[in-house]
């Protein structure tokens, strides 16, 4: 991507969360993410290119109505139109920032299953290229687990503009489909899954997967700092990913670089 490229609709820009016990939670993520000889994240939670990818705010009164989830920020062509479609299709508008002329700047929405997410206008292409730097901390993947993945797929296709492809699954001898969702440039960015088989028991919230240089060390620090590893998996015999519950109950994922 170059500076002359157009912004990409459906791209995942960043994520944030408002938490109680703010200092404790910031310390938890700083410890868990800065592992390995060359950590991808700085102790202030910026990635090593200096970009703000994840943010942890204090849970002040103005944010008490927000669910205790990581909320991803997704680029859409028209914030106002996307927010309206979300409500029309059974979602909820939690926050909506407009300028002095009444034009939409950004919004925080909740889908019909309770998963929260933010929408915003596309960022400049050069900023997107920096955020996607593979040598720095970034959001590697998103996953959402719900009872009806097909309905959730349709919701996000309409609201965000993602395209979808099938992923064939099998559980107890029954075949079914989960879905991979892609941004306007064809890049796969997220999965929407049925709450069965390998995804049974996962929360109905967007799980952001963050890369770390030493996954095993990060998981040891999760336990030391008051979090819990609720699921992990291997690839070719090597520890590859884990789903974590942090000290205040929010879920996120870690992946090995």
C-alpha positions, 0 to 999 in steps of 0.5 A: 500500500502506498500513500496514493492508495484509497482508504480501505472500507471494512478495515480494522483500525484499532480497539479499546476498552473502558475498565474498572481497576484501570492501573491494574489492567494496564499493568496486566496488558503491559506485562503480558504483551511485552515478552520475548527478546524483541517485544512487539509492544511498548510498555505504554501499550503502543506498538513499536512503531509508535502507533496507538492500536489498543487503548485502555480507558478508565470506566468513568460514569459516561462509559458505564453503559458500555459492555465490558468488552474489547470494542474493535473500530471498523472503517465504513464508508458512511458512519450515519448510514451504517449506524441506522442499518444496525438499528434497523436490523436489531442492533443498538446504538450506544454512542454517536458522535456528530460534529457541529453540522450534525454529520456523523464522526464515529459511533459505538454499536451493539449487534443483536447478540450483544457484541459491541464494536465501533465504526469510523470513517476510513483512515488515510492509506499511509496510516493504515500501512504503518498500522499493518507493519508486521514487525510491530504490535497489531490486531492479527485477527478477530473472532465472534462466536454466536448461536446463529453465525449466518444471521451475524454474517448478514448483519455485518455484511450490511452494516460494515460492508464485509464480504463473506466466505464459508468455512466448512466445519463438522461437529459430532458428525454434522457438517455446518459452515462458519464464515470468514469476513473480508474487507473491501480489498479482499483481506480476510480480517475476521471470523464469525462462528457458531457456538459449537464444536471448537468454539463452544463456550466462548463469549458472545463478544468480539475477541481481538487476537494480539501477536506476541514474540513469546506466547508461552512466556505471555501465558505464564504472565497471564496467570501471574497477573491475575488473568486466566487462560480459558483455551489454547491450541497448537499448530504443527505441535507448537503452541499457536494461540490462546483465549484469555480472560483478563483480571476484570473479566474481558476476553482477548486472544494471543497468537504467536508470531 
